[in-house]
């Protein structure tokens, strides 16, 4: 049941983030990141996207690994599954 909730909320956040992205406040980017993090444990193409972003951006990868323990378990699982 929790997996279905994560998938629905992740999808809603990704769509809302895309809609809000052109605004000057970076709220859309934040919504996209959280939405992708919620979707990544369950959707293989999202895992591949996050993995390729982490490969291309070493700073992003370092920050995710550094802050991993402070995130909720679903985000920790996402970080583990998308390790480049």
Backbone as a printed PyTorch tensor [residue, N CA C, xyz], in Angstrom:
tensor([[[  0.8160,  -1.1880,   0.0000],
         [  0.0000,   0.0000,   0.0000],
         [  0.8700,   1.2670,   0.0000]],

        [[  1.9620,   1.2210,   0.7580],
         [  2.8640,   2.3650,   0.8120],
         [  3.5340,   2.5980,  -0.5450]],

        [[  3.8530,   1.5120,  -1.2560],
         [  4.4820,   1.6480,  -2.5690],
         [  3.5480,   2.3480,  -3.5460]],

        [[  2.2750,   2.0210,  -3.4990],
         [  1.3010,   2.6700,  -4.3800],
         [  1.1960,   4.1570,  -4.0400]],

        [[  1.1770,   4.4710,  -2.7590],
         [  1.1260,   5.8710,  -2.3250],
         [  2.3550,   6.6320,  -2.8120]],

        [[  3.5320,   6.0260,  -2.6830],
         [  4.7620,   6.6800,  -3.1470],
         [  4.7170,   6.9270,  -4.6510]],

        [[  4.2200,   5.9500,  -5.3950],
         [  4.1620,   6.1040,  -6.8450],
         [  3.1840,   7.1960,  -7.2500]],

        [[  2.0430,   7.2630,  -6.5840],
         [  1.0610,   8.3010,  -6.9110],
         [  1.6100,   9.6830,  -6.5500]],

        [[  2.1460,   9.8130,  -5.3400],
         [  2.6870,  11.1040,  -4.9140],
         [  3.8810,  11.5190,  -5.7690]],

        [[  4.7450,  10.5700,  -6.1150],
         [  5.8860,  10.8740,  -6.9690],
         [  5.4510,  11.3620,  -8.3340]],

        [[  4.4410,  10.7100,  -8.9070],
         [  3.9290,  11.1290, -10.2210],
         [  3.3250,  12.5200, -10.1580]],

        [[  2.5500,  12.7730,  -9.1120],
         [  1.9310,  14.0900,  -8.9560],
         [  3.0000,  15.1690,  -8.8010]],

        [[  4.0260,  14.8800,  -8.0090],
         [  5.0910,  15.8710,  -7.8020],
         [  5.8850,  16.1330,  -9.0760]],

        [[  6.1360,  15.0940,  -9.8610],
         [  6.8750,  15.2810, -11.1170],
         [  6.0580,  16.1440, -12.0800]],

        [[  4.7760,  15.8260, -12.2260],
         [  3.9290,  16.6080, -13.1400],
         [  3.8100,  18.0500, -12.6490]],

        [[  3.5530,  18.2310, -11.3570],
         [  3.4350,  19.5860, -10.8050],
         [  4.7690,  20.3320, -10.9220]],

        [[  5.8680,  19.6320, -10.7210],
         [  7.1830,  20.2600, -10.8420],
         [  7.4600,  20.7440, -12.2510]],

        [[  7.0300,  19.9690, -13.2440],
         [  7.2160,  20.3800, -14.6400],
         [  6.3770,  21.6220, -14.9340]],

        [[  5.1580,  21.6550, -14.3860],
         [  4.2850,  22.8000, -14.6160],
         [  4.8530,  24.0600, -13.9500]],

        [[  5.4030,  23.9210, -12.7450],
         [  5.8760,  25.0670, -11.9650],
         [  7.3210,  25.4470, -12.3120]],

        [[  8.0170,  24.6290, -13.0490],
         [  9.4360,  24.8450, -13.3470],
         [  9.7600,  26.2180, -13.9500]],

        [[  8.9390,  26.7740, -14.8420],
         [  9.3010,  28.0760, -15.4220],
         [  9.2370,  29.2670, -14.4560]],

        [[  8.6500,  29.0980, -13.2910],
         [  8.5620,  30.2040, -12.3430],
         [  9.9500,  30.5850, -11.8260]],

        [[ 10.1360,  31.8340, -11.4230],
         [ 11.4590,  32.2700, -10.9560],
         [ 11.8940,  31.6080,  -9.6490]],

        [[ 10.9500,  31.1640,  -8.8320],
         [ 11.2920,  30.4780,  -7.5880],
         [ 11.5740,  29.0090,  -7.9340]],

        [[ 12.6570,  28.4240,  -7.4280],
         [ 13.0260,  27.0540,  -7.8380],
         [ 12.1740,  25.9630,  -7.1910]],

        [[ 10.9230,  26.2310,  -6.9020],
         [ 10.0360,  25.2430,  -6.3020],
         [  9.8060,  24.0510,  -7.2300]],

        [[  9.7210,  24.3170,  -8.5270],
         [  9.5040,  23.2380,  -9.4930],
         [ 10.6450,  22.2360,  -9.4950]],

        [[ 11.8580,  22.7150,  -9.3800],
         [ 13.0260,  21.8320,  -9.3400],
         [ 12.9990,  20.9520,  -8.0980]],

        [[ 12.6410,  21.5460,  -6.9770],
         [ 12.5350,  20.7920,  -5.7390],
         [ 11.4500,  19.7220,  -5.8380]],

        [[ 10.3210,  20.0720,  -6.4360],
         [  9.2380,  19.1060,  -6.6050],
         [  9.6690,  17.9620,  -7.5210]],

        [[ 10.3920,  18.2800,  -8.5770],
         [ 10.8920,  17.2440,  -9.4850],
         [ 11.8380,  16.2820,  -8.7700]],

        [[ 12.7420,  16.8180,  -7.9880],
         [ 13.7190,  15.9850,  -7.2850],
         [ 13.0200,  15.0500,  -6.3000]],

        [[ 12.0920,  15.5760,  -5.5280],
         [ 11.3830,  14.7400,  -4.5560],
         [ 10.5170,  13.7090,  -5.2720]],

        [[  9.8500,  14.1150,  -6.3380],
         [  9.0270,  13.1830,  -7.1050],
         [  9.8360,  12.0480,  -7.7070]],

        [[ 10.9860,  12.3780,  -8.2900],
         [ 11.8500,  11.3420,  -8.8580],
         [ 12.4040,  10.4170,  -7.7730]],

        [[ 12.7030,  10.9880,  -6.6160],
         [ 13.1990,  10.1650,  -5.5120],
         [ 12.1310,   9.1940,  -5.0260]],

        [[ 10.8840,   9.6040,  -5.0420],
         [  9.8050,   8.7000,  -4.6400],
         [  9.5260,   7.6330,  -5.6980]],

        [[  9.7130,   7.9660,  -6.9600],
         [  9.4420,   7.0200,  -8.0390],
         [ 10.5900,   6.0450,  -8.2850]],

        [[ 11.7990,   6.4530,  -8.0370],
         [ 12.9680,   5.6540,  -8.4120],
         [ 13.0120,   4.2440,  -7.8180]],

        [[ 12.5840,   4.0040,  -6.5850],
         [ 12.6570,   2.6230,  -6.0940],
         [ 11.7300,   1.6600,  -6.8290]],

        [[ 10.7380,   2.1790,  -7.5410],
         [  9.7200,   1.3250,  -8.1350],
         [  9.7080,   1.3250,  -9.6590]],

        [[ 10.3050,   2.3260, -10.2910],
         [ 10.2340,   2.4760, -11.7460],
         [ 11.6550,   2.4290, -12.3210]],

        [[ 11.9240,   1.3960, -13.0940],
         [ 13.2760,   1.1610, -13.6400],
         [ 13.7690,   2.3290, -14.5140]],

        [[ 12.9520,   2.8810, -15.4360],
         [ 13.4640,   4.0100, -16.2370],
         [ 13.8560,   5.2190, -15.3880]],

        [[ 13.1500,   5.4550, -14.2980],
         [ 13.5170,   6.5690, -13.4130],
         [ 14.8350,   6.2550, -12.7170]],

        [[ 15.0360,   4.9980, -12.3250],
         [ 16.3190,   4.6020, -11.7250],
         [ 17.4580,   4.8600, -12.6980]],

        [[ 17.2540,   4.5000, -13.9520],
         [ 18.2950,   4.7180, -14.9580],
         [ 18.5770,   6.2040, -15.1640]],

        [[ 17.5270,   7.0280, -15.1530],
         [ 17.7020,   8.4720, -15.2860],
         [ 18.4990,   9.0420, -14.1180]],

        [[ 18.1300,   8.6690, -12.9040],
         [ 18.8380,   9.1660, -11.7210],
         [ 20.2770,   8.6690, -11.7180]],

        [[ 20.4880,   7.4230, -12.1030],
         [ 21.8370,   6.8710, -12.1550],
         [ 22.7050,   7.6390, -13.1570]],

        [[ 22.1410,   7.9740, -14.3170],
         [ 22.9370,   8.7060, -15.3110],
         [ 23.2170,  10.1390, -14.8340]],

        [[ 22.2600,  10.7640, -14.1390],
         [ 22.5100,  12.0960, -13.5810],
         [ 23.6160,  12.0560, -12.5390]],

        [[ 23.6240,  11.0120, -11.7290],
         [ 24.6720,  10.8820, -10.7110],
         [ 26.0300,  10.6150, -11.3440]],

        [[ 26.0530,   9.8720, -12.4500],
         [ 27.3130,   9.6060, -13.1480],
         [ 27.9030,  10.8840, -13.7330]],

        [[ 27.0340,  11.7120, -14.2950],
         [ 27.4920,  12.9330, -14.9600],
         [ 27.8800,  14.0300, -13.9780]],

        [[ 27.3110,  14.0090, -12.7820],
         [ 27.5480,  15.0700, -11.8230],
         [ 28.1290,  14.4830, -10.5350]],

        [[ 29.4290,  14.5210, -10.4050],
         [ 30.1060,  13.9280,  -9.2500],
         [ 29.7400,  14.6430,  -7.9500]],

        [[ 29.5220,  15.9530,  -8.0100],
         [ 29.1470,  16.6920,  -6.8040],
         [ 27.7940,  16.2380,  -6.2730]],

        [[ 26.8540,  16.0180,  -7.1750],
         [ 25.5380,  15.5320,  -6.7780],
         [ 25.6630,  14.1760,  -6.1030]],

        [[ 26.4510,  13.2980,  -6.6840],
         [ 26.6550,  11.9690,  -6.1160],
         [ 27.2780,  12.0520,  -4.7230]],

        [[ 28.2840,  12.8970,  -4.5680],
         [ 28.9330,  13.0550,  -3.2630],
         [ 27.9590,  13.5730,  -2.2130]],

        [[ 27.1440,  14.5510,  -2.5820],
         [ 26.1730,  15.1140,  -1.6400],
         [ 25.1350,  14.0700,  -1.2310]],

        [[ 24.6680,  13.2930,  -2.1910],
         [ 23.6830,  12.2510,  -1.8590],
         [ 24.2710,  11.2210,  -0.9050]],

        [[ 25.5000,  10.8280,  -1.1530],
         [ 26.1400,   9.8530,  -0.2630],
         [ 26.3990,  10.4420,   1.1160]],

        [[ 26.7520,  11.7100,   1.1640],
         [ 27.0400,  12.3650,   2.4400],
         [ 25.7730,  12.4950,   3.2960]],

        [[ 24.6480,  12.8270,   2.6710],
         [ 23.4120,  13.0750,   3.4010],
         [ 22.5060,  11.8550,   3.4840]],

        [[ 22.9230,  10.7270,   2.9850],
         [ 22.0870,   9.5280,   2.9070],
         [ 21.4400,   9.1520,   4.2310]],

        [[ 22.1930,   9.1630,   5.2980],
         [ 21.6910,   8.7130,   6.6000],
         [ 20.6130,   9.6300,   7.1820]],

        [[ 20.5300,  10.8490,   6.6960],
         [ 19.5540,  11.8000,   7.2350],
         [ 18.2160,  11.7420,   6.5040]],

        [[ 18.1470,  11.0100,   5.3970],
         [ 16.9250,  10.9040,   4.6190],
         [ 16.0480,   9.7680,   5.1460]],

        [[ 14.7490,   9.8060,   4.8170],
         [ 13.8740,   8.6890,   5.1860],
         [ 14.2590,   7.4160,   4.4350]],

        [[ 13.8050,   6.2610,   4.9140],
         [ 14.2120,   4.9830,   4.3060],
         [ 13.9360,   4.8630,   2.8120]],

        [[ 12.8350,   5.4010,   2.3200],
         [ 12.5440,   5.2750,   0.8900],
         [ 13.5720,   6.0340,   0.0590]],

        [[ 14.0450,   7.1580,   0.5410],
         [ 15.0690,   7.9180,  -0.1810],
         [ 16.4240,   7.2190,  -0.0650]],

        [[ 16.7110,   6.6290,   1.0870],
         [ 17.9510,   5.8630,   1.2430],
         [ 17.9810,   4.6930,   0.2610]],

        [[ 16.8450,   4.0370,   0.1080],
         [ 16.7740,   2.9180,  -0.8320],
         [ 17.0110,   3.4070,  -2.2570]],

        [[ 16.4850,   4.5740,  -2.5750],
         [ 16.6950,   5.1550,  -3.8980],
         [ 18.1630,   5.4630,  -4.1340]],

        [[ 18.8180,   6.0320,  -3.1330],
         [ 20.2490,   6.3590,  -3.2500],
         [ 21.0550,   5.0850,  -3.4720]],

        [[ 20.7230,   4.0200,  -2.7500],
         [ 21.4330,   2.7530,  -2.8970],
         [ 21.2100,   2.1320,  -4.2720]],

        [[ 19.9890,   2.1510,  -4.7500],
         [ 19.6700,   1.5100,  -6.0340],
         [ 20.1920,   2.2760,  -7.2450]],

        [[ 20.4380,   3.5540,  -7.0780],
         [ 20.8850,   4.3540,  -8.2250],
         [ 22.3570,   4.7060,  -8.1490]],

        [[ 23.0890,   4.0190,  -7.3210],
         [ 24.5300,   4.2980,  -7.2290],
         [ 25.2020,   3.9730,  -8.5510]],

        [[ 25.9610,   4.9360,  -9.0940],
         [ 26.5970,   4.6830, -10.3960],
         [ 27.6850,   3.7130, -10.2730]]])
